[in-house]
Each structure stands twice: as structure tokens, then as C-alpha cells.
């Protein structure tokens, strides 16, 4: 009788082991299936897919492909391409803040990469394309100028620096125009001292950009108006 129960127990253990083995096999294979369903395309295929979408101006689709490539294959030789093209796609979509973040991240991660001059140039362009008229806030103009200046100092012989120099001229002219505009506003409001300060700033910071002679003219007018105002105040 004890032998019977012993044999029965052995059979139960064997059946239990077989059942657990089958269960584990199902789990492993189903797990592999789930993993494959997520990573269903190789890196080169995602890169090709992203580039094709980018060429077709389907920038959101391109971002999706390149982002998958970055997430699934972070150490692939195509990952750097994906990082750069994500930034370019955001730029094309006019999502400039996202583009700036992506370009800056690329520069931070790959400071010695040959694409860095282009990346800095593109950061500058993200600001440059948003330059407004002289009567508006000039934060974008100032940041564009600073970025292009950094590019020309770090990579003076790079072709992108030559283009940056031309853009810097427009930035400087716009900033000079803004300074003159503010000075003129103060002058018309009879705040001659503040106006004089702005017109002198035009001469000191932005010489030879088209408003030099006007600034000189209004410096003379501001000084004369200040004297007249002071003389009137003494009489009163």
C-alpha cells in the first residue's frame, strides 16, 4: 500500500513539473512575441522610413520613425542621424522651441561631431526666423545674434559661419532700428534725457547700419530740447 502511494506521489510530481514547464514555455514564447511586436523593424529600416517621410515633407511621420529608432536602438550607428533629423523635422514644422531643445541636446551629446556647426547655425535660425518688426520685443533678434556670433567664433572657417555673418548684419540692423524707435518714442513724449540715451546707444553699439545720421540729428535735437526745457523750468 505504501508503495502504491509512493508511485502515485511520483506521478503527481512529474505531472506537476510537466505542467509548469509547459506554462513557462508558453510565457517565454508569448513574451518573445510581445517583444517582437514592439520592435518589429530593424534600425536601418526605421532610418530609411524616416528619411523617406522627411523627403516627402511628412515631418510628423518622420519624427515618429526617428523617435522609435532612438528608443529601440540607442547604440545604433543610425541613432545620431535620428537625433539630428528629429530636430530638423521640428524646424520644418515651425515648432521652434522643440527644435532648439533637440539641436541643443545633439550638441551636448556629440560636441565633436562634424554636424555641430550646422546644429549651431540651425539654433540661430530658430531665433532668426522669428525676428519681428522694430517696434516689437527683440529677444529673438538678440538670441539669434548671440548664437551666430558663437558659431563664427568657434568655427570661423566653416561655410555655415559665412552664412551666419550675413544674418548677423540683419540682426544688428534690426536692433539698431529698435533702439532708434524707442528713442524716437521718448523724444515725442518729451522725455529728452531718455531719448538722448537711446540715440547715443545707436552710435555706440550699432554704427554704420543705416540709422547713424538720423541718430546724430536727434542727439542734437534732444540736447537742444533739454536746454529749452531746463530754461523754461527756471523761469517757472
Secondary structure as the mmCIF struct_conf table of DSSP 4:
data_model
#
loop_
_struct_conf.conf_type_id
_struct_conf.id
_struct_conf.beg_label_comp_id
_struct_conf.beg_label_asym_id
_struct_conf.beg_label_seq_id
_struct_conf.end_label_comp_id
_struct_conf.end_label_asym_id
_struct_conf.end_label_seq_id
HELX_RH_AL_P HELX_RH_AL_P1 UNK A 2 UNK A 38
BEND BEND1 UNK A 39 UNK A 39
BEND BEND2 UNK A 41 UNK A 41
HELX_RH_AL_P HELX_RH_AL_P2 UNK A 43 UNK A 55
TURN_TY1_P TURN_TY1_P1 UNK A 56 UNK A 57
HELX_RH_AL_P HELX_RH_AL_P3 UNK A 59 UNK A 72
TURN_TY1_P TURN_TY1_P2 UNK A 74 UNK A 75
BEND BEND3 UNK A 76 UNK A 76
TURN_TY1_P TURN_TY1_P3 UNK A 77 UNK A 78
HELX_RH_AL_P HELX_RH_AL_P4 UNK A 79 UNK A 92
TURN_TY1_P TURN_TY1_P4 UNK A 93 UNK A 94
HELX_RH_AL_P HELX_RH_AL_P5 UNK A 96 UNK A 109
TURN_TY1_P TURN_TY1_P5 UNK A 111 UNK A 112
TURN_TY1_P TURN_TY1_P6 UNK A 114 UNK A 115
HELX_RH_AL_P HELX_RH_AL_P6 UNK A 116 UNK A 128
TURN_TY1_P TURN_TY1_P7 UNK A 129 UNK A 130
TURN_TY1_P TURN_TY1_P8 UNK A 134 UNK A 135
BEND BEND4 UNK A 136 UNK A 136
HELX_RH_AL_P HELX_RH_AL_P7 UNK A 139 UNK A 154
TURN_TY1_P TURN_TY1_P9 UNK A 156 UNK A 157
BEND BEND5 UNK A 158 UNK A 158
HELX_RH_AL_P HELX_RH_AL_P8 UNK A 159 UNK A 188
TURN_TY1_P TURN_TY1_P10 UNK A 189 UNK A 190
HELX_RH_AL_P HELX_RH_AL_P9 UNK A 192 UNK A 205
BEND BEND6 UNK A 206 UNK A 206
TURN_TY1_P TURN_TY1_P11 UNK A 207 UNK A 208
BEND BEND7 UNK A 209 UNK A 210
HELX_RH_AL_P HELX_RH_AL_P10 UNK A 212 UNK A 235
#
